[in-house]
Amino acid sequence: MGDAAPAARSCRGATGVNGAPPDGTRFVLPDVAQARARVLDTLNELYAGWGYAPVEVPVLERYHPSHPRSEQSFKLSDRDSGVLALRSDFTPALANLVRSHYAAVAGGERRALRFRYSGTVWHAIHPELARTREFTQVGIELIGVSNARADAELIHLARESVRSVGLTPRVEVGNPGFVRTLFELAGVPDAYRDDLGHALDRKDRSDVRALLSALDLRGPAAAALLEVPDLYGDAGVLDEARRVAPWAAARAEIDRLEGVLGEFEDDSELLLDLGMARRLSYYTGVTFRAYTFDFGQPLLGGGRYDGALLPSAAGFTIGLERLTSALPVLPQPAPPRVIAVDDAGARRLRAAGVAVLRSTAADAAGAAEEGRVQGARVLLVDGRLETLDPDAGRAELTELAELEAILRGRP
């Protein structure tokens, strides 16, 4: 799948419309589209097995500056002079769905709502800064409860999402509340917390030191912040974090993370990162990112955001394009087994679940040639089946016999 060209050549057709897509968007050809569809089917099957129900939300939203991604929104003028926006994130839209149809839960009622979603989102980012402005989000939300069991369920499903498509998962788990507590104890001004949080998240000790120095912050809590980038690893990191940050408020956040780990029978594929500190004003509890080996970017991310959009809510989002790009070989469906000139026979085979191409040629020779080009293995003409493989062996003949039994209605 090629990137959108930075400058489209003139290719106007009869309609006078330029055939190149806008920068940051792209055409998706059948092999990649089919691979994505198969990955999406796999994920939906996983989430459905855990009781996550599908929901849909509008592509068009009312624009509001308070939206978490308002600065990235594509804006449109409505006929009534109002301002609309293309969907830029599913989570705020799902929060609106809950407010509209589950008002009690939106008001704080303790009731678990499990939703799954998938669809396109758009970000109005300059294409020279981000190659893609249109992409597919897939994710789940667990709304209405806030405890360690709920957090562990989402982390488990994040891990299994990666495994289900054939990749080896590595899930990093943190708790921004730990960093937020250290910021409070060290007296970090609100205006500098995002920058310092990003430096901690990147494990950039030199930036952390420079920011603390520029703010003239000293003392035990500031010293603890310098050690946060090293608080990364297995469950033993929790004891090290208690040594680094012995204050009661910090220990409470460490205990919260330990409680989530205690919900796992096997936490060997989980890594703790006490410096995970992006979007401190949004995430309120445990957060996580999932990776796979030999692929440097996160495949998914999410966490708990109680109070940001709803009283109790957590979830994660997968970038479908990124997930499929991490696969060493894209999953491809097998080509149709049969090409047919016989429409009645083709209907019987399709009713039994056999994929059958309808030949665009009306004669047997033309249909056979088309079948070979399309990858079909069997030709159906006038109620007769024949193999298109000149070197047919036992497996091909067995397949032919199975199709013959279906066609004749034999068990």
C-alpha positions in Angstrom: 0.0 0.0 0.0 1.7 3.2 -1.1 1.7 6.5 0.6 -0.4 9.4 -0.8 1.7 11.4 -3.2 2.6 14.8 -1.9 1.6 16.4 -5.2 -0.8 14.7 -7.5 -0.2 14.6 -11.2 -3.0 15.8 -13.5 -5.3 12.8 -14.1 -8.6 14.4 -14.8 -11.2 12.1 -16.3 -14.5 12.6 -17.9 -15.9 13.9 -14.6 -13.1 16.6 -14.3 -12.2 15.3 -10.8 -8.6 14.8 -9.8 -8.1 11.0 -9.1 -5.5 11.4 -6.4 -6.7 11.3 -2.8 -6.0 14.3 -0.5 -2.7 14.4 1.3 -2.8 12.2 4.3 -5.4 9.8 2.9 -4.9 6.8 0.6 -6.6 4.2 -1.5 -6.6 0.7 0.1 -6.3 -2.2 -2.4 -8.1 -5.5 -2.0 -5.3 -7.5 -0.5 -4.7 -5.0 2.3 -8.4 -4.3 2.8 -9.1 -8.1 3.1 -6.2 -8.5 5.6 -7.6 -5.6 7.8 -11.1 -7.1 7.6 -9.8 -10.5 8.9 -7.9 -8.8 11.7 -11.0 -6.9 12.6 -13.1 -10.0 12.6 -10.6 -11.7 14.9 -10.7 -8.8 17.4 -14.5 -8.6 17.3 -14.7 -12.3 18.0 -12.4 -11.9 21.0 -14.3 -8.9 22.5 -17.7 -10.5 21.8 -16.6 -13.5 23.8 -16.1 -11.3 26.8 -19.5 -9.6 26.5 -18.6 -6.4 24.7 -21.5 -5.3 22.6 -21.0 -3.3 19.3 -22.1 0.3 19.1 -21.9 2.9 16.4 -21.6 6.7 16.8 -22.0 9.5 14.3 -19.2 10.5 11.9 -20.3 14.1 12.3 -20.2 15.8 15.7 -21.0 19.2 17.0 -17.7 21.1 17.3 -16.8 22.3 20.8 -13.5 23.7 22.0 -13.6 21.5 25.1 -13.3 18.3 23.0 -10.1 16.5 23.9 -9.0 16.7 20.2 -10.6 20.0 19.3 -7.3 21.3 17.9 -7.0 18.3 15.6 -10.6 18.4 14.3 -11.6 18.9 10.7 -14.3 21.6 11.0 -17.3 22.1 8.7 -20.0 24.8 8.5 -23.5 23.6 8.9 -26.5 25.2 7.1 -27.7 26.8 10.3 -24.3 28.5 10.7 -23.3 26.0 13.4 -19.9 24.3 13.3 -19.6 20.6 12.9 -16.5 18.4 13.1 -15.5 15.0 11.6 -15.1 12.4 14.3 -11.5 12.6 15.7 -11.8 10.2 18.6 -14.3 7.5 19.6 -14.1 7.9 23.4 -15.9 11.3 23.7 -18.6 10.1 21.3 -19.1 7.0 23.4 -19.4 9.2 26.5 -22.2 11.2 24.7 -23.9 7.9 23.8 -23.9 6.9 27.5 -25.2 10.4 28.6 -28.0 10.1 26.0 -29.1 6.5 26.6 -27.7 5.4 30.0 -28.3 8.6 32.0 -28.1 6.8 35.4 -24.7 5.4 34.6 -23.6 8.8 33.4 -24.8 10.2 36.7 -22.7 7.7 38.7 -24.8 4.5 39.0 -22.6 1.5 39.5 -23.4 -0.7 36.5 -21.0 -2.3 34.0 -21.5 -1.3 30.4 -19.2 -3.1 27.9 -18.9 -1.6 24.4 -16.8 -2.3 21.4 -16.4 -0.1 18.3 -14.5 0.3 15.0 -14.5 3.0 12.4 -12.6 5.8 10.7 -11.4 8.9 12.5 -9.8 12.1 11.0 -7.1 14.3 12.4 -6.5 17.7 10.9 -2.7 17.4 11.2 -0.4 18.9 8.5 0.5 15.9 6.3 4.2 16.8 6.4 4.1 16.3 10.2 2.0 13.1 10.1 1.8 10.9 7.1 -1.8 9.8 7.9 -4.8 12.0 8.7 -7.4 9.3 8.1 -7.2 6.0 10.0 -9.2 3.3 11.6 -9.7 3.0 15.4 -10.8 -0.3 17.1 -11.4 -0.5 20.8 -13.4 -1.3 23.8 -14.7 0.6 26.8 -15.7 -0.7 30.2 -18.0 2.0 31.8 -19.7 2.3 35.1 -17.2 0.5 37.4 -13.8 1.4 38.7 -11.8 -1.2 40.5 -8.8 -3.5 40.1 -10.8 -6.3 38.4 -12.1 -3.9 35.7 -8.6 -2.6 35.1 -7.1 -6.1 34.9 -9.8 -7.2 32.4 -8.9 -4.4 30.0 -5.2 -5.1 30.4 -5.8 -8.8 29.7 -7.8 -8.0 26.6 -5.1 -5.6 25.4 -2.6 -8.4 25.7 -4.9 -10.9 24.0 -5.7 -8.5 21.2 -2.0 -8.6 20.2 -1.8 -12.4 20.6 -5.0 -13.1 18.7 -3.6 -11.7 15.5 -0.4 -13.9 15.8 2.0 -11.4 17.5 3.8 -11.8 20.8 2.5 -9.2 23.2 4.5 -7.0 25.6 2.3 -4.8 27.8 3.6 -1.9 29.7 1.5 -0.8 32.7 1.8 2.3 34.8 -0.2 4.6 37.0 0.1 8.4 36.3 -1.3 9.0 39.8 2.2 8.1 41.1 3.9 10.9 39.0 1.0 13.3 39.7 1.6 12.8 43.5 5.3 13.4 43.2 4.5 16.6 41.2 2.3 17.8 44.1 5.0 16.9 46.7 7.7 18.6 44.7 5.6 21.7 44.0 5.8 21.4 40.2 3.7 24.3 38.7 0.7 23.2 36.7 2.0 25.0 33.5 5.1 22.7 33.4 3.5 19.4 34.3 2.8 18.3 30.8 6.4 19.0 29.7 7.9 17.2 32.7 5.5 14.3 32.3 6.5 13.8 28.7 10.2 13.9 29.7 9.5 11.2 32.3 7.5 9.1 29.8 10.4 9.3 27.3 12.8 8.3 30.2 14.8 11.4 29.3 16.7 11.9 32.5 18.6 14.9 31.1 15.4 16.8 30.2 13.9 15.9 33.6 17.0 17.3 35.4 17.0 20.5 33.2 13.3 21.2 33.9 13.7 20.7 37.6 16.7 23.0 37.6 14.9 25.6 35.5 12.1 25.6 38.1 14.6 25.6 41.0 12.9 22.6 42.5 14.9 20.7 45.2 14.2 18.4 48.0 13.3 14.7 48.4 10.3 14.7 46.0 12.3 16.4 43.3 15.1 13.9 43.8 12.6 11.1 43.6 11.4 12.4 40.2 15.0 12.0 38.9 14.8 8.3 39.8 11.4 7.7 38.1 12.8 6.9 34.6 14.6 3.8 36.2 11.4 2.5 37.7 10.7 0.0 34.9 10.6 -3.8 34.9 8.9 -6.7 36.6 6.9 -6.6 39.9 10.1 -6.0 41.8 9.9 -2.4 40.6 7.1 -1.8 43.1 9.4 -2.3 46.1 12.0 0.0 44.5 9.2 2.6 44.0 8.3 2.5 47.7 12.0 3.1 48.5 12.2 6.1 46.1 8.8 7.6 47.2 8.1 6.6 50.9 5.3 9.1 51.3 1.8 7.8 52.1 0.1 9.3 49.0 2.7 7.9 46.7 2.5 4.5 48.4 -1.3 4.5 47.9 -0.7 4.8 44.1 1.8 2.0 44.1 -0.6 -0.2 46.1 -3.3 0.6 43.5 -1.0 -0.8 40.8 -0.1 -3.8 42.8 -3.8 -4.6 43.3 -4.3 -4.7 39.5 -1.3 -7.1 39.1 -2.8 -9.3 41.8 -5.7 -10.0 39.5 -3.5 -11.9 37.1 -2.7 -15.6 37.3 0.3 -14.9 35.1 1.8 -11.4 34.8 5.0 -12.6 33.1 4.1 -10.6 29.9 3.5 -7.4 31.8 6.1 -4.8 32.5 5.7 -2.0 35.0 6.6 1.6 34.0 6.2 4.1 36.9 7.2 6.9 34.6 4.2 6.5 32.3 2.9 10.0 32.5 1.3 11.3 29.3 -2.0 13.1 29.4 -1.8 13.5 33.2 -4.9 15.7 33.2 -7.0 13.1 31.4 -5.9 9.7 32.8 -6.8 9.2 36.5 -5.8 5.6 37.1 -3.9 2.7 35.6 -2.7 3.2 32.0 -1.1 0.8 29.6 0.4 0.4 26.2 0.9 -2.8 24.2 3.9 -3.6 21.9 5.3 -6.5 20.1 8.9 -7.5 19.4 10.8 -5.9 16.6 8.2 -3.1 16.2 9.1 0.1 17.9 5.7 1.8 18.1 2.8 0.9 20.5 0.0 -1.1 18.9 -2.6 0.1 21.4 -3.0 2.3 24.4 -5.5 3.2 27.0 -6.3 3.3 30.7 -8.7 4.7 33.3 -10.1 8.2 32.9 -12.6 8.4 35.8 -14.1 11.9 35.9 -12.7 13.1 32.6 -15.7 12.3 30.5 -17.8 10.0 32.8 -17.8 9.2 36.5 -16.2 5.7 35.9 -14.7 4.6 32.6 -11.7 2.9 31.1 -10.8 1.5 27.8 -8.2 1.2 25.0 -7.9 2.0 21.3 -6.0 0.1 18.6 -4.8 1.7 15.4 -5.8 -0.9 12.9 -3.4 0.2 10.2 -0.5 0.1 12.6 -1.5 -3.3 13.9 -1.6 -4.8 10.5 1.7 -3.2 9.5 3.3 -5.0 12.5 2.3 -8.4 11.0 5.2 -10.1 9.2 2.7 -11.6 6.7 -0.7 -10.1 6.2 -3.5 -12.7 6.6 -5.0 -13.4 3.3 -8.2 -15.4 2.6 -8.0 -18.3 0.2 -9.1 -17.6 -3.4 -12.6 -18.9 -4.4 -12.4 -22.7 -4.9 -14.7 -22.8 -7.8 -15.5 -20.8 -11.0 -18.8 -21.6 -12.6 -20.8 -21.1 -15.8 -23.6 -23.1 -14.2 -25.6 -20.6 -12.0 -27.9 -23.2 -10.5 -25.0 -25.4 -9.4 -23.1 -22.4 -8.1 -26.1 -21.5 -5.8 -26.1 -25.0 -4.3 -22.4 -24.7 -3.6 -22.6 -21.2 -2.1 -25.5 -22.4 0.1 -23.1 -24.9 1.6 -20.5 -22.2 2.3 -18.3 -22.7 -0.8 -16.9 -19.6 -2.4 -17.8 -19.6 -6.1 -16.9 -17.1 -8.8 -19.4 -16.5 -11.6 -17.4 -16.6 -14.8 -17.7 -13.6 -17.0 -17.2 -16.0 -20.0 -20.1 -18.1 -21.1 -18.0 -21.0 -22.5 -16.0 -23.7 -20.7 -12.7 -22.7 -22.2 -13.1 -19.1 -21.3 -14.2 -19.9 -17.8 -11.3 -22.2 -17.3 -8.8 -19.6 -18.3 -10.4 -17.0 -16.1 -10.5 -19.5 -13.2 -6.7 -20.1 -13.5 -6.0 -16.3 -13.5 -8.3 -15.9 -10.4 -6.8 -18.8 -8.5 -9.8 -21.1 -8.6 -9.1 -24.8 -8.5 -12.3 -26.3 -9.9 -14.6 -25.5 -12.9 -18.4 -26.1 -12.9 -20.1 -26.3 -16.2 -23.5 -27.8 -16.9 -23.6 -29.6 -13.6 -20.2 -31.1 -14.1 -17.1 -30.4 -11.9 -13.6 -30.7 -13.2 -10.2 -29.8 -11.7 -8.2 -27.0 -13.3 -5.0 -28.4 -12.0 -3.3 -30.5 -14.7 -1.1 -32.2 -12.1 -4.0 -33.0 -9.7 -3.1 -35.4 -7.0 -4.9 -37.2 -4.2 -5.8 -33.9 -2.3 -7.2 -32.3 -5.4 -9.3 -35.4 -6.3 -10.5 -35.6 -2.7 -11.6 -32.0 -2.9 -13.4 -32.7 -6.2 -15.3 -35.6 -4.6 -16.3 -33.4 -1.6 -17.7 -30.7 -4.0 -19.4 -33.4 -6.1 -21.2 -34.7 -2.9 -22.4 -31.2 -2.1 -23.6 -30.5 -5.6 -25.5 -33.8 -5.7 -26.9 -33.4 -2.2 -25.2 -36.5 -0.9 -24.0 -36.7 2.8 
